[in-house]
Amino acid sequence: MSEEDNSQLALFRFDESNIPSSDKELDKEPESNFSKYTVYVDESGDHSLQSIDDNYPIFVLAFCIFHKRHYSEAIVPALEKFKFNHFGHDQVVLHENEIRKEKGSFNIFRSRDEKYKFLSELTEIIDYSNFILISCVIDKRSLNTQGEVNSNPYHIALGLCMEKLYEFLKEKNQHEKKTHVVVECRGKKEDRELELEFRRICDGNNRKGIVLPFEVIFSDKKAMSSGLQLADLVARPIGLSVIRPDQENRSFEILKNKFYCEGGRCNVGNGYEGLGVMVHPSLESEKPR
């Protein structure tokens, strides 16, 4: 057996032409009624205002925006190879909470070094992947003190993120085409309420007062969606960057270069406050680093 046969699957073995590197190259993609981007959404924390965890008193919603070509030709294969390397199969859903607590399928690490290698490779995939991140952190304590106890943090964050998504798509001249927004199913009642709120926002009940050409797609929790898995991995680090800004946060340092920001690609890692990272209500003393 050759050395190649003994090695793990290379995470990033594909033609570099599969990675669109400029807007000019993206323009070469065939025209369609659908936008060239797809969006995956996940959250961190719960949206209840009745019970607030003092250690994590926030709700985070994260929109991961992918160019479809890069997503299908680069990101999905990289995650599949990662799973084959570490589990021997690809029927594992990557969940941040289960990985962190080593539960279920992730109770596999025989040493700290083995877990570190696992996390380092996963971080490398996130770092290498090209996607735009738009997020909203809801401070549930402030909502209560400001008399918004009946507000729904998920719906507030959803509206803010959808408005910023529209701004991004407008920059890419994709704002008049249908863009699909994929969310994870949470329960019949919650999904029904979310769909109604999503449609209400799209129908013009937003701060811009415009119709948004978005369509929500509900995905089963067990679906092997690479986009949803990545969205799940990024939400908590964003929340921690807000409530514990002085704590070391390696994941957030990687994510800084993903956030929607002022100045586009020439200014990644800067000017993302209020764009890629929104905090509601605004926290004067707890800004992202």
C-alpha positions, 0 to 999 in steps of 0.5 A, a space after each residue: 500500500 502506498 503512502 498516499 493510501 495510508 494518509 488521511 484525506 486531504 481537506 483542501 485537495 481541489 482545483 483553486 479555480 473552484 474558489 471565486 476570488 473576486 467580484 469580477 470572477 463571480 460575474 462569470 457565473 450563469 444568470 439565474 432567477 436565484 441569487 448567487 448566494 445562499 444563507 444558513 442561520 443558527 442561534 446560541 442561547 435561548 430566546 426566553 425573557 422569563 428565565 435568563 442565565 446569568 452566565 449567558 444572558 444573551 441570544 445570538 443569531 448568526 447568518 452565514 452567507 455563502 457563494 453557492 459555487 464556493 460552498 458546493 465545490 470547496 466547503 462541503 467536500 472539506 467538511 465531508 473529508 474531515 468527518 471521514 478522517 475522524 469518524 470513518 463515516 460522514 453521518 455525524 452532525 457537528 454541534 458546538 455544544 456536543 463537541 465542547 462537552 464531548 457528548 454523543 459522537 464526540 466522546 471519542 478523544 483519548 487525550 487533550 492532544 487528540 481533541 486539540 488536533 480535531 479542533 485545530 482542523 475544524 478551525 482551519 476549515 472555518 478559517 479557509 472557507 470564504 463566507 460572510 457573517 452577519 450576526 445580532 446579539 440580543 442582551 435579554 437583561 436590557 430588554 427586560 429593564 427597558 420594558 420589552 419583556 413581551 418582545 421576542 429576541 429571535 424576531 428582533 434579531 431576525 429583522 436586523 439580520 435580514 436588513 443587513 443581508 439585503 444591504 450585502 446582496 445589494 452591494 453584489 447586485 443580487 438584491 432583486 433575485 430570490 435568496 433562500 434562508 435556511 433555518 433549523 427546525 425548532 418545533 411546530 409552534 416555533 417554526 410557525 411563528 418564525 415563518 409568519 414573522 419572516 414573511 411579515 418582514 419580507 412584506 415590508 414590515 422592516 425599517 427600510 419599508 421595502 419588500 425583501 425577496 427572501 424565502 425561508 427554508 426549514 431544515 430538520 435537525 438531523 439534516 447533514 447540512 454543511 452550512 447549518 453546521 458551520 452556522 452552529 459553530 460560529 454563534 457562541 464565539 460571537 456571543 462570548 466576544 460581547 459578554 466577555 470581551 477580555 476573555 481569550 477567544 481564538 474562534 472569534 479572532 478567526 471570525 473577525 475576517 468573515 464579518 460584513 464590514 465597511 470597506 468590503 474585502 479591503 477592510 476585513 477584520 475592521 469596521 464590523 460593529 453595527 454591521 457584521 456584529 449588531 448588539 441590541 440594545 446597544 451595550 456601551 461597555 461591552 463592545 466586540 474586540 
